């Protein structure tokens, strides 16, 4: 679910705010441990990071 949600948030700017809100409400993987330099699978953080990397 988070993969699809994040994909929409990353590639459809019009829906980004709504998708982030849904991800926060679902709360899937908010404290998932990741290695240094990796992006968490928590959709709101993942979306923000991928959008930042795209410039």
C-alpha positions as CSV (number, residue, x, y, z in Angstrom):
1,X,0.0,0.0,0.0
2,X,2.7,2.5,0.9
3,X,4.5,1.8,-2.4
4,X,1.5,2.8,-4.4
5,X,0.7,5.7,-2.2
6,X,4.2,7.0,-2.4
7,X,4.3,6.6,-6.1
8,X,1.2,8.8,-6.5
9,X,2.6,11.4,-4.1
10,X,5.9,11.5,-5.9
11,X,4.6,11.6,-9.5
12,X,1.3,13.5,-9.2
13,X,2.0,16.9,-7.6
14,X,-1.7,17.8,-7.6
15,X,-2.5,15.0,-5.2
16,X,0.7,15.2,-3.1
17,X,-0.8,17.0,-0.1
18,X,-3.7,14.6,0.1
19,X,-1.5,11.6,-0.3
20,X,0.8,12.8,2.5
21,X,-2.2,13.3,4.8
22,X,-3.5,9.8,4.0
23,X,0.0,8.3,4.8
24,X,0.1,10.1,8.1
25,X,-3.4,8.9,9.0
26,X,-2.5,5.3,8.1
27,X,0.7,5.5,10.0
28,X,2.3,2.4,8.3
29,X,6.0,2.0,9.1
30,X,6.5,5.3,11.0
31,X,9.4,3.9,13.1
32,X,10.8,1.4,10.6
33,X,14.6,1.1,11.2
34,X,16.7,1.9,8.2
35,X,20.4,2.0,7.5
36,X,22.2,5.4,7.3
37,X,21.6,7.0,4.0
38,X,18.4,5.0,3.2
39,X,14.9,6.4,3.1
40,X,12.2,5.1,5.4
41,X,9.2,3.4,3.8
42,X,6.9,5.7,5.8
43,X,5.0,7.4,2.9
44,X,5.1,11.1,4.0
45,X,8.9,11.0,4.6
46,X,9.5,8.9,1.5
47,X,7.5,11.3,-0.7
48,X,9.3,14.4,0.7
49,X,12.7,12.9,0.1
50,X,12.0,11.7,-3.5
51,X,10.5,15.1,-4.4
52,X,13.6,16.8,-2.9
53,X,15.9,14.6,-4.9
54,X,14.1,15.4,-8.1
55,X,14.7,19.1,-7.5
